[in-house]
Amino acid sequence: MSTEILERPDVRDSSTDQGPEVFHYVKKNKIAESAVMGTMVEALCGEVFPVTKSAKPGSPVCEPCKEVYAQLKK
C-alpha cells in the first residue's frame, strides 16, 4: 500500500461553488485509474470526486487535507 499523496482538484461545478477551486490530497495509486476510468477518488478530507485536472505549483490546497497530511507525516 502506497502512502504517496498528490494534489488533485475539487471538481465541483464552479457555477454552484462559491469559493475558489482548491486541490485535494489523494492517494497516488488511485489517480491514474480515476483519470482513465472515471472512477471516484476520496481525498484525505473525505471529499469524493473524479480526477479531471492536475495541480500546478502554487495552486491552492484544501486546508482540511493539509491538516490530515501533516498528521500522517509524524
PQR file of N, CA, C, O and H, with PARSE charges and radii, in Angstrom:
ATOM      1  N   MET A   1       0.842  -1.174   0.000 -0.4000 1.5000
ATOM      2  CA  MET A   1       0.000   0.000   0.000 -0.0000 2.0000
ATOM      3  C   MET A   1       0.885   1.234   0.000  0.5500 1.7000
ATOM      4  O   MET A   1       1.787   1.356   0.829 -0.5500 1.4000
ATOM      5  N   SER A   2       0.635   2.139  -0.915 -0.4000 1.5000
ATOM      6  CA  SER A   2       1.447   3.340  -1.049 -0.0000 2.0000
ATOM      7  C   SER A   2       0.902   4.459  -0.169  0.5500 1.7000
ATOM      8  O   SER A   2      -0.311   4.616  -0.024 -0.5500 1.4000
ATOM      9  H   SER A   2      -0.098   2.040  -1.588  0.4000 1.0000
ATOM     10  N   THR A   3       1.802   5.224   0.410 -0.4000 1.5000
ATOM     11  CA  THR A   3       1.370   6.369   1.208 -0.0000 2.0000
ATOM     12  C   THR A   3       1.698   7.674   0.500  0.5500 1.7000
ATOM     13  O   THR A   3       1.543   8.749   1.080 -0.5500 1.4000
ATOM     14  H   THR A   3       2.787   5.096   0.292  0.4000 1.0000
ATOM     15  N   GLU A   4       2.155   7.591  -0.761 -0.4000 1.5000
ATOM     16  CA  GLU A   4       2.443   8.809  -1.501 -0.0000 2.0000
ATOM     17  C   GLU A   4       1.142   9.533  -1.807  0.5500 1.7000
ATOM     18  O   GLU A   4       0.131   8.903  -2.119 -0.5500 1.4000
ATOM     19  H   GLU A   4       2.281   6.718  -1.232  0.4000 1.0000
ATOM     20  N   ILE A   5       1.168  10.843  -1.717 -0.4000 1.5000
ATOM     21  CA  ILE A   5      -0.027  11.640  -1.915 -0.0000 2.0000
ATOM     22  C   ILE A   5       0.280  12.754  -2.917  0.5500 1.7000
ATOM     23  O   ILE A   5       1.323  13.402  -2.837 -0.5500 1.4000
ATOM     24  H   ILE A   5       1.989  11.355  -1.463  0.4000 1.0000
ATOM     25  N   LEU A   6      -0.632  12.965  -3.852 -0.4000 1.5000
ATOM     26  CA  LEU A   6      -0.515  14.054  -4.801 -0.0000 2.0000
ATOM     27  C   LEU A   6      -1.723  14.966  -4.650  0.5500 1.7000
ATOM     28  O   LEU A   6      -2.772  14.549  -4.160 -0.5500 1.4000
ATOM     29  H   LEU A   6      -1.479  12.438  -3.916  0.4000 1.0000
ATOM     30  N   GLU A   7      -1.568  16.194  -5.067 -0.4000 1.5000
ATOM     31  CA  GLU A   7      -2.686  17.131  -5.019 -0.0000 2.0000
ATOM     32  C   GLU A   7      -3.579  16.895  -6.219  0.5500 1.7000
ATOM     33  O   GLU A   7      -3.088  16.686  -7.329 -0.5500 1.4000
ATOM     34  H   GLU A   7      -0.715  16.534  -5.464  0.4000 1.0000
ATOM     35  N   ARG A   8      -4.880  16.927  -6.009 -0.4000 1.5000
ATOM     36  CA  ARG A   8      -5.855  16.782  -7.077 -0.0000 2.0000
ATOM     37  C   ARG A   8      -6.981  17.775  -6.852  0.5500 1.7000
ATOM     38  O   ARG A   8      -7.209  18.220  -5.727 -0.5500 1.4000
ATOM     39  H   ARG A   8      -5.278  17.097  -5.108  0.4000 1.0000
ATOM     40  N   PRO A   9      -7.680  18.119  -7.913 -0.5600 1.5000
ATOM     41  CA  PRO A   9      -8.664  19.192  -7.808  0.2800 2.0000
ATOM     42  C   PRO A   9      -9.983  18.809  -7.179  0.5500 1.7000
ATOM     43  O   PRO A   9     -10.393  17.648  -7.173 -0.5500 1.4000
ATOM     44  N   ASP A  10     -10.626  19.821  -6.653 -0.4000 1.5000
ATOM     45  CA  ASP A  10     -12.014  19.730  -6.255 -0.0000 2.0000
ATOM     46  C   ASP A  10     -12.772  20.043  -7.541  0.5500 1.7000
ATOM     47  O   ASP A  10     -12.685  21.162  -8.047 -0.5500 1.4000
ATOM     48  H   ASP A  10     -10.293  20.764  -6.658  0.4000 1.0000
ATOM     49  N   VAL A  11     -13.505  19.088  -8.073 -0.4000 1.5000
ATOM     50  CA  VAL A  11     -14.102  19.260  -9.391 -0.0000 2.0000
ATOM     51  C   VAL A  11     -15.589  19.627  -9.341  0.5500 1.7000
ATOM     52  O   VAL A  11     -16.317  19.415 -10.310 -0.5500 1.4000
ATOM     53  H   VAL A  11     -13.576  18.178  -7.663  0.4000 1.0000
ATOM     54  N   ARG A  12     -16.021  20.164  -8.237 -0.4000 1.5000
ATOM     55  CA  ARG A  12     -17.416  20.602  -8.172 -0.0000 2.0000
ATOM     56  C   ARG A  12     -17.667  21.676  -9.221  0.5500 1.7000
ATOM     57  O   ARG A  12     -16.769  22.452  -9.551 -0.5500 1.4000
ATOM     58  H   ARG A  12     -15.429  20.337  -7.449  0.4000 1.0000
ATOM     59  N   ASP A  13     -18.870  21.719  -9.736 -0.4000 1.5000
ATOM     60  CA  ASP A  13     -19.242  22.693 -10.753 -0.0000 2.0000
ATOM     61  C   ASP A  13     -19.009  24.102 -10.221  0.5500 1.7000
ATOM     62  O   ASP A  13     -19.535  24.469  -9.170 -0.5500 1.4000
ATOM     63  H   ASP A  13     -19.598  21.089  -9.467  0.4000 1.0000
ATOM     64  N   SER A  14     -18.225  24.887 -10.946 -0.4000 1.5000
ATOM     65  CA  SER A  14     -17.859  26.218 -10.453 -0.0000 2.0000
ATOM     66  C   SER A  14     -19.050  27.164 -10.369  0.5500 1.7000
ATOM     67  O   SER A  14     -18.999  28.140  -9.621 -0.5500 1.4000
ATOM     68  H   SER A  14     -17.798  24.589 -11.800  0.4000 1.0000
ATOM     69  N   SER A  15     -20.126  26.902 -11.121 -0.4000 1.5000
ATOM     70  CA  SER A  15     -21.289  27.775 -11.048 -0.0000 2.0000
ATOM     71  C   SER A  15     -22.056  27.591  -9.739  0.5500 1.7000
ATOM     72  O   SER A  15     -22.808  28.479  -9.337 -0.5500 1.4000
ATOM     73  H   SER A  15     -20.168  26.110 -11.729  0.4000 1.0000
ATOM     74  N   THR A  16     -21.874  26.444  -9.066 -0.4000 1.5000
ATOM     75  CA  THR A  16     -22.571  26.218  -7.801 -0.0000 2.0000
ATOM     76  C   THR A  16     -21.649  26.394  -6.604  0.5500 1.7000
ATOM     77  O   THR A  16     -22.119  26.488  -5.470 -0.5500 1.4000
ATOM     78  H   THR A  16     -21.263  25.723  -9.393  0.4000 1.0000
ATOM     79  N   ASP A  17     -20.346  26.440  -6.840 -0.4000 1.5000
ATOM     80  CA  ASP A  17     -19.377  26.569  -5.752 -0.0000 2.0000
ATOM     81  C   ASP A  17     -19.012  28.046  -5.591  0.5500 1.7000
ATOM     82  O   ASP A  17     -18.564  28.679  -6.547 -0.5500 1.4000
ATOM     83  H   ASP A  17     -19.964  26.363  -7.761  0.4000 1.0000
ATOM     84  N   GLN A  18     -19.199  28.591  -4.407 -0.4000 1.5000
ATOM     85  CA  GLN A  18     -18.934  29.998  -4.162 -0.0000 2.0000
ATOM     86  C   GLN A  18     -17.451  30.309  -3.995  0.5500 1.7000
ATOM     87  O   GLN A  18     -17.010  31.411  -4.320 -0.5500 1.4000
ATOM     88  H   GLN A  18     -19.563  28.077  -3.630  0.4000 1.0000
ATOM     89  N   GLY A  19     -16.677  29.347  -3.489 -0.4000 1.5000
ATOM     90  CA  GLY A  19     -15.267  29.579  -3.213 -0.0000 2.0000
ATOM     91  C   GLY A  19     -14.384  29.281  -4.414  0.5500 1.7000
ATOM     92  O   GLY A  19     -14.855  28.751  -5.421 -0.5500 1.4000
ATOM     93  H   GLY A  19     -17.035  28.452  -3.224  0.4000 1.0000
ATOM     94  N   PRO A  20     -13.095  29.622  -4.310 -0.5600 1.5000
ATOM     95  CA  PRO A  20     -12.161  29.335  -5.395  0.2800 2.0000
ATOM     96  C   PRO A  20     -11.878  27.835  -5.483  0.5500 1.7000
ATOM     97  O   PRO A  20     -12.060  27.101  -4.512 -0.5500 1.4000
ATOM     98  N   GLU A  21     -11.431  27.394  -6.655 -0.4000 1.5000
ATOM     99  CA  GLU A  21     -11.081  25.983  -6.839 -0.0000 2.0000
ATOM    100  C   GLU A  21      -9.873  25.652  -5.970  0.5500 1.7000
ATOM    101  O   GLU A  21      -8.872  26.368  -5.987 -0.5500 1.4000
ATOM    102  H   GLU A  21     -11.283  27.991  -7.443  0.4000 1.0000
ATOM    103  N   VAL A  22      -9.969  24.578  -5.221 -0.4000 1.5000
ATOM    104  CA  VAL A  22      -8.849  24.120  -4.397 -0.0000 2.0000
ATOM    105  C   VAL A  22      -8.508  22.703  -4.808  0.5500 1.7000
ATOM    106  O   VAL A  22      -9.345  21.983  -5.352 -0.5500 1.4000
ATOM    107  H   VAL A  22     -10.782  23.995  -5.207  0.4000 1.0000
ATOM    108  N   PHE A  23      -7.285  22.312  -4.546 -0.4000 1.5000
ATOM    109  CA  PHE A  23      -6.822  20.981  -4.872 -0.0000 2.0000
ATOM    110  C   PHE A  23      -6.707  20.168  -3.592  0.5500 1.7000
ATOM    111  O   PHE A  23      -6.377  20.697  -2.530 -0.5500 1.4000
ATOM    112  H   PHE A  23      -6.605  22.897  -4.104  0.4000 1.0000
ATOM    113  N   HIS A  24      -6.983  18.877  -3.709 -0.4000 1.5000
ATOM    114  CA  HIS A  24      -7.003  17.972  -2.568 -0.0000 2.0000
ATOM    115  C   HIS A  24      -5.849  16.986  -2.633  0.5500 1.7000
ATOM    116  O   HIS A  24      -5.287  16.755  -3.703 -0.5500 1.4000
ATOM    117  H   HIS A  24      -7.251  18.447  -4.571  0.4000 1.0000
ATOM    118  N   TYR A  25      -5.493  16.400  -1.486 -0.4000 1.5000
ATOM    119  CA  TYR A  25      -4.509  15.323  -1.433 -0.0000 2.0000
ATOM    120  C   TYR A  25      -5.243  13.999  -1.616  0.5500 1.7000
ATOM    121  O   TYR A  25      -6.234  13.717  -0.942 -0.5500 1.4000
ATOM    122  H   TYR A  25      -5.950  16.587  -0.617  0.4000 1.0000
ATOM    123  N   VAL A  26      -4.724  13.185  -2.556 -0.4000 1.5000
ATOM    124  CA  VAL A  26      -5.322  11.898  -2.900 -0.0000 2.0000
ATOM    125  C   VAL A  26      -4.218  10.861  -2.976  0.5500 1.7000
ATOM    126  O   VAL A  26      -3.091  11.193  -3.344 -0.5500 1.4000
ATOM    127  H   VAL A  26      -3.919  13.414  -3.103  0.4000 1.0000
ATOM    128  N   LYS A  27      -4.515   9.607  -2.635 -0.4000 1.5000
ATOM    129  CA  LYS A  27      -3.517   8.545  -2.745 -0.0000 2.0000
ATOM    130  C   LYS A  27      -3.067   8.412  -4.198  0.5500 1.7000
ATOM    131  O   LYS A  27      -3.880   8.333  -5.119 -0.5500 1.4000
ATOM    132  H   LYS A  27      -5.431   9.337  -2.337  0.4000 1.0000
ATOM    133  N   LYS A  28      -1.760   8.390  -4.370 -0.4000 1.5000
ATOM    134  CA  LYS A  28      -1.153   8.399  -5.701 -0.0000 2.0000
ATOM    135  C   LYS A  28      -1.603   7.227  -6.565  0.5500 1.7000
ATOM    136  O   LYS A  28      -1.820   7.400  -7.764 -0.5500 1.4000
ATOM    137  H   LYS A  28      -1.100   8.454  -3.622  0.4000 1.0000
ATOM    138  N   ASN A  29      -1.747   6.043  -5.983 -0.4000 1.5000
ATOM    139  CA  ASN A  29      -2.098   4.871  -6.774 -0.0000 2.0000
ATOM    140  C   ASN A  29      -3.522   4.906  -7.320  0.5500 1.7000
ATOM    141  O   ASN A  29      -3.868   4.074  -8.159 -0.5500 1.4000
ATOM    142  H   ASN A  29      -1.570   5.903  -5.009  0.4000 1.0000
ATOM    143  N   LYS A  30      -4.346   5.826  -6.879 -0.4000 1.5000
ATOM    144  CA  LYS A  30      -5.730   5.922  -7.346 -0.0000 2.0000
ATOM    145  C   LYS A  30      -5.903   6.964  -8.455  0.5500 1.7000
ATOM    146  O   LYS A  30      -6.944   6.990  -9.113 -0.5500 1.4000
ATOM    147  H   LYS A  30      -4.066   6.502  -6.197  0.4000 1.0000
ATOM    148  N   ILE A  31      -4.911   7.814  -8.672 -0.4000 1.5000
ATOM    149  CA  ILE A  31      -5.042   8.933  -9.605 -0.0000 2.0000
ATOM    150  C   ILE A  31      -5.181   8.475 -11.051  0.5500 1.7000
ATOM    151  O   ILE A  31      -6.113   8.895 -11.737 -0.5500 1.4000
ATOM    152  H   ILE A  31      -4.065   7.792  -8.138  0.4000 1.0000
ATOM    153  N   ALA A  32      -4.271   7.616 -11.534 -0.4000 1.5000
ATOM    154  CA  ALA A  32      -4.312   7.175 -12.929 -0.0000 2.0000
ATOM    155  C   ALA A  32      -5.611   6.438 -13.237  0.5500 1.7000
ATOM    156  O   ALA A  32      -6.227   6.661 -14.279 -0.5500 1.4000
ATOM    157  H   ALA A  32      -3.514   7.275 -10.976  0.4000 1.0000
ATOM    158  N   GLU A  33      -6.022   5.561 -12.328 -0.4000 1.5000
ATOM    159  CA  GLU A  33      -7.272   4.818 -12.532 -0.0000 2.0000
ATOM    160  C   GLU A  33      -8.446   5.777 -12.677  0.5500 1.7000
ATOM    161  O   GLU A  33      -9.287   5.602 -13.558 -0.5500 1.4000
ATOM    162  H   GLU A  33      -5.522   5.379 -11.481  0.4000 1.0000
ATOM    163  N   SER A  34      -8.505   6.773 -11.828 -0.4000 1.5000
ATOM    164  CA  SER A  34      -9.600   7.733 -11.884 -0.0000 2.0000
ATOM    165  C   SER A  34      -9.557   8.540 -13.173  0.5500 1.7000
ATOM    166  O   SER A  34     -10.594   8.774 -13.794 -0.5500 1.4000
ATOM    167  H   SER A  34      -7.821   6.915 -11.112  0.4000 1.0000
ATOM    168  N   ALA A  35      -8.366   8.967 -13.578 -0.4000 1.5000
ATOM    169  CA  ALA A  35      -8.232   9.773 -14.790 -0.0000 2.0000
ATOM    170  C   ALA A  35      -8.636   8.980 -16.033  0.5500 1.7000
ATOM    171  O   ALA A  35      -9.259   9.529 -16.942 -0.5500 1.4000
ATOM    172  H   ALA A  35      -7.524   8.777 -13.073  0.4000 1.0000
ATOM    173  N   VAL A  36      -8.286   7.694 -16.075 -0.4000 1.5000
ATOM    174  CA  VAL A  36      -8.575   6.865 -17.249 -0.0000 2.0000
ATOM    175  C   VAL A  36      -9.993   6.306 -17.217  0.5500 1.7000
ATOM    176  O   VAL A  36     -10.716   6.384 -18.210 -0.5500 1.4000
ATOM    177  H   VAL A  36      -7.781   7.248 -15.337  0.4000 1.0000
ATOM    178  N   MET A  37     -10.386   5.749 -16.089 -0.4000 1.5000
ATOM    179  CA  MET A  37     -11.670   5.053 -15.990 -0.0000 2.0000
ATOM    180  C   MET A  37     -12.815   5.952 -15.512  0.5500 1.7000
ATOM    181  O   MET A  37     -13.985   5.595 -15.649 -0.5500 1.4000
ATOM    182  H   MET A  37      -9.798   5.686 -15.282  0.4000 1.0000
ATOM    183  N   GLY A  38     -12.480   7.101 -14.958 -0.4000 1.5000
ATOM    184  CA  GLY A  38     -13.515   7.994 -14.452 -0.0000 2.0000
ATOM    185  C   GLY A  38     -14.046   7.597 -13.090  0.5500 1.7000
ATOM    186  O   GLY A  38     -15.091   8.086 -12.660 -0.5500 1.4000
ATOM    187  H   GLY A  38     -11.529   7.391 -14.846  0.4000 1.0000
ATOM    188  N   THR A  39     -13.324   6.704 -12.399 -0.4000 1.5000
ATOM    189  CA  THR A  39     -13.770   6.286 -11.071 -0.0000 2.0000
ATOM    190  C   THR A  39     -13.568   7.428 -10.076  0.5500 1.7000
ATOM    191  O   THR A  39     -12.775   8.341 -10.307 -0.5500 1.4000
ATOM    192  H   THR A  39     -12.475   6.307 -12.748  0.4000 1.0000
ATOM    193  N   MET A  40     -14.282   7.357  -8.996 -0.4000 1.5000
ATOM    194  CA  MET A  40     -14.195   8.387  -7.968 -0.0000 2.0000
ATOM    195  C   MET A  40     -13.025   8.095  -7.035  0.5500 1.7000
ATOM    196  O   MET A  40     -12.701   6.935  -6.780 -0.5500 1.4000
ATOM    197  H   MET A  40     -14.926   6.616  -8.809  0.4000 1.0000
ATOM    198  N   VAL A  41     -12.393   9.153  -6.529 -0.4000 1.5000
ATOM    199  CA  VAL A  41     -11.334   9.029  -5.535 -0.0000 2.0000
ATOM    200  C   VAL A  41     -11.784   9.770  -4.284  0.5500 1.7000
ATOM    201  O   VAL A  41     -12.632  10.660  -4.347 -0.5500 1.4000
ATOM    202  H   VAL A  41     -12.657  10.095  -6.736  0.4000 1.0000
ATOM    203  N   GLU A  42     -11.207   9.394  -3.148 -0.4000 1.5000
ATOM    204  CA  GLU A  42     -11.526  10.078  -1.899 -0.0000 2.0000
ATOM    205  C   GLU A  42     -10.290  10.813  -1.414  0.5500 1.7000
ATOM    206  O   GLU A  42      -9.232  10.213  -1.227 -0.5500 1.4000
ATOM    207  H   GLU A  42     -10.518   8.671  -3.097  0.4000 1.0000
ATOM    208  N   ALA A  43     -10.430  12.122  -1.212 -0.4000 1.5000
ATOM    209  CA  ALA A  43      -9.339  12.944  -0.702 -0.0000 2.0000
ATOM    210  C   ALA A  43      -9.174  12.693   0.792  0.5500 1.7000
ATOM    211  O   ALA A  43     -10.048  12.109   1.432 -0.5500 1.4000
ATOM    212  H   ALA A  43     -11.290  12.610  -1.364  0.4000 1.0000
ATOM    213  N   LEU A  44      -8.060  13.133   1.336 -0.4000 1.5000
ATOM    214  CA  LEU A  44      -7.815  12.951   2.762 -0.0000 2.0000
ATOM    215  C   LEU A  44      -8.888  13.617   3.619  0.5500 1.7000
ATOM    216  O   LEU A  44      -9.160  13.169   4.733 -0.5500 1.4000
ATOM    217  H   LEU A  44      -7.350  13.608   0.816  0.4000 1.0000
ATOM    218  N   CYS A  45      -9.496  14.680   3.107 -0.4000 1.5000
ATOM    219  CA  CYS A  45     -10.532  15.391   3.859 -0.0000 2.0000
ATOM    220  C   CYS A  45     -11.901  14.713   3.762  0.5500 1.7000
ATOM    221  O   CYS A  45     -12.836  15.103   4.460 -0.5500 1.4000
ATOM    222  H   CYS A  45      -9.276  15.044   2.202  0.4000 1.0000
ATOM    223  N   GLY A  46     -12.020  13.698   2.896 -0.4000 1.5000
ATOM    224  CA  GLY A  46     -13.293  12.995   2.747 -0.0000 2.0000
ATOM    225  C   GLY A  46     -14.055  13.371   1.489  0.5500 1.7000
ATOM    226  O   GLY A  46     -15.041  12.713   1.159 -0.5500 1.4000
ATOM    227  H   GLY A  46     -11.260  13.381   2.329  0.4000 1.0000
ATOM    228  N   GLU A  47     -13.638  14.396   0.782 -0.4000 1.5000
ATOM    229  CA  GLU A  47     -14.289  14.803  -0.465 -0.0000 2.0000
ATOM    230  C   GLU A  47     -14.119  13.683  -1.498  0.5500 1.7000
ATOM    231  O   GLU A  47     -13.037  13.110  -1.625 -0.5500 1.4000
ATOM    232  H   GLU A  47     -12.836  14.931   1.050  0.4000 1.0000
ATOM    233  N   VAL A  48     -15.181  13.378  -2.228 -0.4000 1.5000
ATOM    234  CA  VAL A  48     -15.148  12.324  -3.247 -0.0000 2.0000
ATOM    235  C   VAL A  48     -15.420  12.966  -4.600  0.5500 1.7000
ATOM    236  O   VAL A  48     -16.372  13.731  -4.753 -0.5500 1.4000
ATOM    237  H   VAL A  48     -16.060  13.844  -2.126  0.4000 1.0000
ATOM    238  N   PHE A  49     -14.562  12.645  -5.598 -0.4000 1.5000
ATOM    239  CA  PHE A  49     -14.664  13.251  -6.917 -0.0000 2.0000
ATOM    240  C   PHE A  49     -13.843  12.456  -7.926  0.5500 1.7000
ATOM    241  O   PHE A  49     -12.967  11.687  -7.529 -0.5500 1.4000
ATOM    242  H   PHE A  49     -13.788  12.024  -5.474  0.4000 1.0000
ATOM    243  N   PRO A  50     -14.109  12.626  -9.238 -0.5600 1.5000
ATOM    244  CA  PRO A  50     -13.248  12.009 -10.247  0.2800 2.0000
ATOM    245  C   PRO A  50     -12.079  12.949 -10.544  0.5500 1.7000
ATOM    246  O   PRO A  50     -12.232  14.168 -10.467 -0.5500 1.4000
ATOM    247  N   VAL A  51     -10.922  12.397 -10.878 -0.4000 1.5000
ATOM    248  CA  VAL A  51      -9.754  13.214 -11.209 -0.0000 2.0000
ATOM    249  C   VAL A  51      -9.918  13.723 -12.636  0.5500 1.7000
ATOM    250  O   VAL A  51     -10.054  12.933 -13.570 -0.5500 1.4000
ATOM    251  H   VAL A  51     -10.798  11.407 -10.940  0.4000 1.0000
ATOM    252  N   THR A  52      -9.905  15.044 -12.803 -0.4000 1.5000
ATOM    253  CA  THR A  52     -10.036  15.636 -14.137 -0.0000 2.0000
ATOM    254  C   THR A  52      -8.930  16.635 -14.447  0.5500 1.7000
ATOM    255  O   THR A  52      -8.729  16.985 -15.610 -0.5500 1.4000
ATOM    256  H   THR A  52      -9.794  15.686 -12.044  0.4000 1.0000
ATOM    257  N   LYS A  53      -8.216  17.095 -13.440 -0.4000 1.5000
ATOM    258  CA  LYS A  53      -7.159  18.091 -13.622 -0.0000 2.0000
ATOM    259  C   LYS A  53      -5.988  17.747 -12.722  0.5500 1.7000
ATOM    260  O   LYS A  53      -6.133  17.018 -11.741 -0.5500 1.4000
ATOM    261  H   LYS A  53      -8.379  16.811 -12.495  0.4000 1.0000
ATOM    262  N   SER A  54      -4.819  18.287 -13.071 -0.4000 1.5000
ATOM    263  CA  SER A  54      -3.674  18.138 -12.173 -0.0000 2.0000
ATOM    264  C   SER A  54      -3.299  19.516 -11.641  0.5500 1.7000
ATOM    265  O   SER A  54      -3.456  20.527 -12.325 -0.5500 1.4000
ATOM    266  H   SER A  54      -4.702  18.879 -13.868  0.4000 1.0000
ATOM    267  N   ALA A  55      -2.812  19.534 -10.436 -0.4000 1.5000
ATOM    268  CA  ALA A  55      -2.451  20.798  -9.783 -0.0000 2.0000
ATOM    269  C   ALA A  55      -1.146  21.331 -10.352  0.5500 1.7000
ATOM    270  O   ALA A  55      -0.252  20.570 -10.723 -0.5500 1.4000
ATOM    271  H   ALA A  55      -2.684  18.713  -9.881  0.4000 1.0000
ATOM    272  N   LYS A  56      -1.057  22.641 -10.410 -0.4000 1.5000
ATOM    273  CA  LYS A  56       0.180  23.301 -10.811 -0.0000 2.0000
ATOM    274  C   LYS A  56       0.847  23.835  -9.551  0.5500 1.7000
ATOM    275  O   LYS A  56       0.168  24.095  -8.558 -0.5500 1.4000
ATOM    276  H   LYS A  56      -1.783  23.259 -10.109  0.4000 1.0000
ATOM    277  N   PRO A  57       2.165  24.002  -9.577 -0.5600 1.5000
ATOM    278  CA  PRO A  57       2.837  24.571  -8.396  0.2800 2.0000
ATOM    279  C   PRO A  57       2.191  25.896  -7.991  0.5500 1.7000
ATOM    280  O   PRO A  57       1.924  26.760  -8.826 -0.5500 1.4000
ATOM    281  N   GLY A  58       1.953  26.026  -6.707 -0.4000 1.5000
ATOM    282  CA  GLY A  58       1.349  27.252  -6.186 -0.0000 2.0000
ATOM    283  C   GLY A  58      -0.168  27.237  -6.164  0.5500 1.7000
ATOM    284  O   GLY A  58      -0.785  28.209  -5.729 -0.5500 1.4000
ATOM    285  H   GLY A  58       2.170  25.324  -6.029  0.4000 1.0000
ATOM    286  N   SER A  59      -0.791  26.141  -6.631 -0.4000 1.5000
ATOM    287  CA  SER A  59      -2.250  26.051  -6.610 -0.0000 2.0000
ATOM    288  C   SER A  59      -2.737  25.974  -5.167  0.5500 1.7000
ATOM    289  O   SER A  59      -2.051  25.406  -4.317 -0.5500 1.4000
ATOM    290  H   SER A  59      -0.289  25.352  -6.985  0.4000 1.0000
ATOM    291  N   PRO A  60      -3.913  26.540  -4.877 -0.5600 1.5000
ATOM    292  CA  PRO A  60      -4.431  26.474  -3.508  0.2800 2.0000
ATOM    293  C   PRO A  60      -4.797  25.040  -3.128  0.5500 1.7000
ATOM    294  O   PRO A  60      -5.368  24.300  -3.929 -0.5500 1.4000
ATOM    295  N   VAL A  61      -4.457  24.659  -1.890 -0.4000 1.5000
ATOM    296  CA  VAL A  61      -4.711  23.301  -1.399 -0.0000 2.0000
ATOM    297  C   VAL A  61      -5.762  23.365  -0.297  0.5500 1.7000
ATOM    298  O   VAL A  61      -5.775  24.292   0.513 -0.5500 1.4000
ATOM    299  H   VAL A  61      -3.993  25.260  -1.240  0.4000 1.0000
ATOM    300  N   CYS A  62      -6.628  22.386  -0.279 -0.4000 1.5000
ATOM    301  CA  CYS A  62      -7.682  22.252   0.728 -0.0000 2.0000
ATOM    302  C   CYS A  62      -7.052  22.227   2.128  0.5500 1.7000
ATOM    303  O   CYS A  62      -6.166  21.415   2.396 -0.5500 1.4000
ATOM    304  H   CYS A  62      -6.618  21.633  -0.937  0.4000 1.0000
ATOM    305  N   GLU A  63      -7.506  23.105   3.004 -0.4000 1.5000
ATOM    306  CA  GLU A  63      -6.957  23.186   4.360 -0.0000 2.0000
ATOM    307  C   GLU A  63      -7.153  21.899   5.167  0.5500 1.7000
ATOM    308  O   GLU A  63      -6.209  21.449   5.816 -0.5500 1.4000
ATOM    309  H   GLU A  63      -8.226  23.764   2.785  0.4000 1.0000
ATOM    310  N   PRO A  64      -8.354  21.286   5.148 -0.5600 1.5000
ATOM    311  CA  PRO A  64      -8.500  20.024   5.892  0.2800 2.0000
ATOM    312  C   PRO A  64      -7.546  18.937   5.377  0.5500 1.7000
ATOM    313  O   PRO A  64      -7.029  18.153   6.172 -0.5500 1.4000
ATOM    314  N   CYS A  65      -7.308  18.879   4.069 -0.4000 1.5000
ATOM    315  CA  CYS A  65      -6.354  17.900   3.516 -0.0000 2.0000
ATOM    316  C   CYS A  65      -4.947  18.173   4.039  0.5500 1.7000
ATOM    317  O   CYS A  65      -4.218  17.243   4.385 -0.5500 1.4000
ATOM    318  H   CYS A  65      -7.729  19.515   3.423  0.4000 1.0000
ATOM    319  N   LYS A  66      -4.570  19.444   4.096 -0.4000 1.5000
ATOM    320  CA  LYS A  66      -3.246  19.813   4.613 -0.0000 2.0000
ATOM    321  C   LYS A  66      -3.073  19.336   6.052  0.5500 1.7000
ATOM    322  O   LYS A  66      -2.023  18.809   6.421 -0.5500 1.4000
ATOM    323  H   LYS A  66      -5.162  20.199   3.815  0.4000 1.0000
ATOM    324  N   GLU A  67      -4.115  19.526   6.860 -0.4000 1.5000
ATOM    325  CA  GLU A  67      -4.053  19.135   8.272 -0.0000 2.0000
ATOM    326  C   GLU A  67      -3.906  17.627   8.424  0.5500 1.7000
ATOM    327  O   GLU A  67      -3.103  17.163   9.234 -0.5500 1.4000
ATOM    328  H   GLU A  67      -4.968  19.954   6.561  0.4000 1.0000
ATOM    329  N   VAL A  68      -4.674  16.858   7.653 -0.4000 1.5000
ATOM    330  CA  VAL A  68      -4.585  15.399   7.728 -0.0000 2.0000
ATOM    331  C   VAL A  68      -3.210  14.949   7.254  0.5500 1.7000
ATOM    332  O   VAL A  68      -2.599  14.083   7.881 -0.5500 1.4000
ATOM    333  H   VAL A  68      -5.326  17.235   6.996  0.4000 1.0000
ATOM    334  N   TYR A  69      -2.714  15.515   6.165 -0.4000 1.5000
ATOM    335  CA  TYR A  69      -1.416  15.146   5.618 -0.0000 2.0000
ATOM    336  C   TYR A  69      -0.298  15.426   6.639  0.5500 1.7000
ATOM    337  O   TYR A  69       0.625  14.626   6.793 -0.5500 1.4000
ATOM    338  H   TYR A  69      -3.210  16.219   5.656  0.4000 1.0000
ATOM    339  N   ALA A  70      -0.395  16.561   7.326 -0.4000 1.5000
ATOM    340  CA  ALA A  70       0.605  16.899   8.348 -0.0000 2.0000
ATOM    341  C   ALA A  70       0.622  15.864   9.468  0.5500 1.7000
ATOM    342  O   ALA A  70       1.689  15.533   9.984 -0.5500 1.4000
ATOM    343  H   ALA A  70      -1.145  17.211   7.201  0.4000 1.0000
ATOM    344  N   GLN A  71      -0.541  15.353   9.848 -0.4000 1.5000
ATOM    345  CA  GLN A  71      -0.624  14.320  10.888 -0.0000 2.0000
ATOM    346  C   GLN A  71      -0.038  13.000  10.400  0.5500 1.7000
ATOM    347  O   GLN A  71       0.549  12.262  11.191 -0.5500 1.4000
ATOM    348  H   GLN A  71      -1.408  15.622   9.429  0.4000 1.0000
ATOM    349  N   LEU A  72      -0.186  12.689   9.117 -0.4000 1.5000
ATOM    350  CA  LEU A  72       0.354  11.445   8.569 -0.0000 2.0000
ATOM    351  C   LEU A  72       1.870  11.447   8.532  0.5500 1.7000
ATOM    352  O   LEU A  72       2.495  10.395   8.663 -0.5500 1.4000
ATOM    353  H   LEU A  72      -0.663  13.289   8.475  0.4000 1.0000
ATOM    354  N   LYS A  73       2.468  12.619   8.355 -0.4000 1.5000
ATOM    355  CA  LYS A  73       3.911  12.735   8.256 -0.0000 2.0000
ATOM    356  C   LYS A  73       4.618  12.527   9.583  0.5500 1.7000
ATOM    357  O   LYS A  73       5.822  12.272   9.595 -0.5500 1.4000
ATOM    358  H   LYS A  73       1.960  13.474   8.249  0.4000 1.0000
ATOM    359  N   LYS A  74       3.907  12.626  10.707 -0.4000 1.5000
ATOM    360  CA  LYS A  74       4.509  12.498  12.044 -0.0000 2.0000
ATOM    361  C   LYS A  74       4.850  11.078  12.371  0.5500 1.7000
ATOM    362  O   LYS A  74       5.363  10.800  13.455 -0.5500 1.4000
ATOM    363  H   LYS A  74       2.928  12.833  10.697  0.4000 1.0000
TER
END
